[in-house]
Amino acid sequence: MYYPTWMEVDLRQFSENLRTIKACLGSTLFCLPVKANAYGMGLVPISQAAEKNGVDYLGVSSCQEGVLLREHGIRIPILVFGALHEPEIEAMLAYNLEFTISSVFKAKQVQSHLQQMGKSCAVHLEVDTGMQRTGMQPDTFWDLYNYVQKEPCFVLTGISSHFAMSEEPDSVVMKNQVAIFDEIRRRIPDKEKKSIIFHIANSGALVRGSSSTFCQMARPGGLAFGLMDTAVAVAKSLRTIRPIVTLKSRVSFVKTIPKGAGVSYGHTYTASREIRIATVPIGYGDGYRRGLSNRGSVLIRGKRFPIVGTICMDQFMVDMGDEPAYVGEEAVLLGRQGSEEISAFELADLLGTHPYEIICAFTARVPRVYV
Ligand SMILES: *Cc1c(COP(=O)(O)O)cnc(C)c1O
């Protein structure tokens, strides 16, 4: 099958990124978040590469994603981050997924399934140190902790929390979250603590924070995928981490338009002189956002050209000026070509969003090609 538009994922750079992170983590376990189709880069191939490269845990957001990974032969531990839904408990247990419990009520539901199945299972408890998303409040956390510790069907495997502002330097919010988490750790007797994996650090904590937040396991996702600004990384080794995605397409049509011609829906762009126009077959139906109309750019033959007119569902137009363009030639929409680069940060800035959202947004119509 021929695809005029595709996403190239560089698995060699990815494994280098993983190696760099592992070296930085030392004896801390590495949980790679692969939720949301591995941040848009392909759940199964990314997870297989991670397993091969010695990642210890995979993190997914839902039971559905975890089941898919098991059905594709992934054997390393999988932790489901999202809140537990009662109808999923049976599958969680059948597919050997680790999950997070955030209330005594949920613990009782799991327990009744375990009794029926004659099983025990690994569980993680989440404490909400300041994200206000899921997790027990620090004062009621102990009800859940004590409940799970006294029921033999539970193997208390981990205690986790999640940072709300780890990407900001010297965040007071983050310091408070660390303090609350440390206090929980401190109050657990050494004998019990020994077998528990504490984990709170995300990418921001690895880049900005101190290694004391790494605990027994860290969960950096965006960093592994090269979607963090590592120029500011405290650990210099992390600065070698690079993006792994290049979004490519091929020019599908070329023409010259006269001065005064309006381009695309609504004629939001009018040629101020005679110019050459190249049409590129990708649009918002592929996740190349309409908000980039008259703002985004593409790389052709290592040079940058502006997108003109409204981005359509399946294509958009590029102002080539006086330069030639040829049907079939490669256009890079995200990533490097020659010495030029369009980064996810650049697109995120243009759209007022975060780089993760840029990559996640590419739809299933864009094939992911692994190189
Ligand atoms: C998404 C997520 C992470 C990873 O965040 P990054 O910013 O990509 O490192 C870690 N932990 C949990 C619970 C998450 O939901």
PDBQT file of the ligand as one rigid body, heavy atoms in Angstrom, charges set to zero:
ROOT
HETATM    1  C1  LIG A 401       1.104  10.608  31.818  1.00  0.00    +0.000 C 
HETATM    2  C2  LIG A 401       1.605  10.185  33.118  1.00  0.00    +0.000 A 
HETATM    3  C3  LIG A 401       2.976  10.137  33.382  1.00  0.00    +0.000 A 
HETATM    4  C4  LIG A 401       4.013  10.605  32.389  1.00  0.00    +0.000 C 
HETATM    5  O1  LIG A 401       4.042  11.994  32.265  1.00  0.00    +0.000 OA
HETATM    6  P1  LIG A 401       5.188  12.656  31.372  1.00  0.00    +0.000 P 
HETATM    7  O2  LIG A 401       5.010  14.108  31.498  1.00  0.00    +0.000 OA
HETATM    8  O3  LIG A 401       4.954  12.174  29.974  1.00  0.00    +0.000 OA
HETATM    9  O4  LIG A 401       6.468  12.149  31.892  1.00  0.00    +0.000 OA
HETATM   10  C5  LIG A 401       3.387   9.629  34.593  1.00  0.00    +0.000 A 
HETATM   11  N1  LIG A 401       2.489   9.222  35.507  1.00  0.00    +0.000 NA
HETATM   12  C6  LIG A 401       1.172   9.259  35.299  1.00  0.00    +0.000 A 
HETATM   13  C7  LIG A 401       0.244   8.799  36.352  1.00  0.00    +0.000 C 
HETATM   14  C8  LIG A 401       0.676   9.758  34.110  1.00  0.00    +0.000 A 
HETATM   15  O5  LIG A 401      -0.643   9.807  33.910  1.00  0.00    +0.000 OA
ENDROOT
TORSDOF 0
